[in-house]
């Protein structure tokens, strides 16, 4: 038996130039592609949620194509149970299927907003006066872009936030990018 060692030979071949043919192809349009109307979804969801004696907190649509996720947040004074979420989910799902709001498959999630809920509507800032909140603003103030304190009121489109030590800031609602309640110890 003969043992061979060393590299195997490498051959470099020069390819002949490839001739490409370019043809004009008009853009493909899909007449069946629909856009999702979030305002209509919000309106229908609110109708279902209020008919069950609850409040619609927020509606979020994430993803696209075949991976659309619709999140519906509901609340009521005594808190939301799993049964409440299941009931609203079944009703919303049936209504959305009849209305044909989505061009393809989607995932529907119905849940409570949680303890560290987002503050979305102007009424949220009024409702949670006295609770700790974290606000992220679009344009920095003297306190920076992120502020945490107690909600002290909402009036004329301005949120009042008590930062402690008697320092109260008034922030324009339009300047708030994100806001959520903060869990207290």
N, C-alpha and C positions, 0 to 999 in steps of 0.2 A: 504494500500500500504506500502510495506516494503522498507526502504531506506538502500542501501548498501554503505559502504564507505571503503576506503582502497585500497590497490593494488590488482590487479587481480593476481592470481597465475602464476608464470613463470615456465615452464617446460624446462629443459635442457636435450636434448636427445643426446646420443652419436651415431654418424654415423658409420656405418660399413665402413672399408677402401674400397676405390674404386680402382678397378684394371684397370690400364691403358694398352691399347695395343698401342705400338708404331710401326708404319709402316714407312718404308722409302718411302718418296714421292719425286720424282725428281723435281727440280725446274721447275716452269712453264715458258715456253718461248713462246713469242708471235711473230710468224713469220711476222705478219702484222705491228709491231711497227717500225716506221721509225724515224730516227733522222732528225732534221731540219738543213739544210745546210745554215748557216747565210751568208757565202760568196756568195753563189749563189743568195740568196734573195737580198743581197746588190747590186750585179751586175745587176740583172733584174730591181730592183727599180731605180738604177742610169740610166739605159737605158730609162725608161719611163720618169723620171723627166727631163733628159737632152733633150729629144725629145720635151718637152713643153717649153724649154728655161729657165729652172730653174736649181738650184744646189741642189744636195742631200747633206744634212748636216750630218745626222747620221741615223742609223737604230738600234733600240733596240728590243730585244725579251725578254719578261718577262713571268713568270709563266711557267706552264707545264701542260701536260695532256689535259684536256678539258678547261682549263682556260688560254690559250696562248694569249698574247697580243703583237702585232707587232706594234711598233711606228716608223713612217717614218717622219723625219723632212726635210722640203724643204725650200728653200729661193730663192729670186731673188732681184736684186738691188733696185727696187721700192717697195719692200715688197710683202708679200703673202696675197692674199684675200681668203675668204671662197670659192669662185668659183674655185680658183686654187687648193685648198685642195680637193674639191669635184671631180674635173676633174682627178687629179692624183690618188685619192682613187679608182675611178671607173676603171681606166685603170690598176692599179696595182692589184686590186681584180680580174679582168677578167684574167689577165696574170697568176697570181698565181694559179687560179683555173684550168687553162689549163695545167700548168706545174705540178700540183698536188704536191706542195711543203710541205703541211701540212697534216699529217695523219688524223687529225680530225678537229673539228671546231676551229676557231681562231677569234680574234677581231683585225681589222685593224684600226689604227688611223693615220691620216696624218695631220700634223700641221706645223706651222712655229716654229723655235727654240725659239722665244720669245726675250724679251729685255735682259734678263739675261741668254743668251744662253751659252751652254757648248762650250768649245774650245776643239776640238777633233783632228783635223788634223794639221800638221805643218803649212800649209798655213793659218790656222785661226789666229795663233799668228802674222803672217806677215800682214794679212789683217786688223787686228784690232789694229795696232800700234797707241798709243795715248789714247786708251780707258782704263778705270779702269778694273782690273781683280782681282779675288781671286784665288790663287793657293794653293792646298793642296799637299804636297810632301810626298813621301814614307819614305825617310830618312831625319831627321831634319837637318836644316842648322843653321847658327848663328842666323837667324831670327825666328827659330822655324819651326813647321810643316805647319803652315798656314800663307800665306803672301798675302798682298793686296797692289796693286800699279798700276802704268800705264805701259802698255806694251811698251817696248822701242826697240823691235826688236827681230829677230830670225835669227840665223846664225849658221851653222855647228852643228845642233842638240841641240843648247842651246838657251833658252828663256831669254831675258833680261827684267828685271822688275825694274822700277824706284819706289823705296819705299818712295821717298820724301827726302828733305834736301840733295839732291845730292847723296844719297845712291842708287847705282844700283847693283842688284844681277843678276848673271847669273846662271840659273838652267838647268841642263840636262833634256831634254825632257823625257828621260826614268825614271827620278826621280819624274815626276809629276803624281800623282794619279788622281787628279780631277782639273779641271780648268773651270772657267766660268766668263763671263763678269759681272760687277757690275753696277747697275743702278745708274746714277749720278743725283744729285739734280738739 
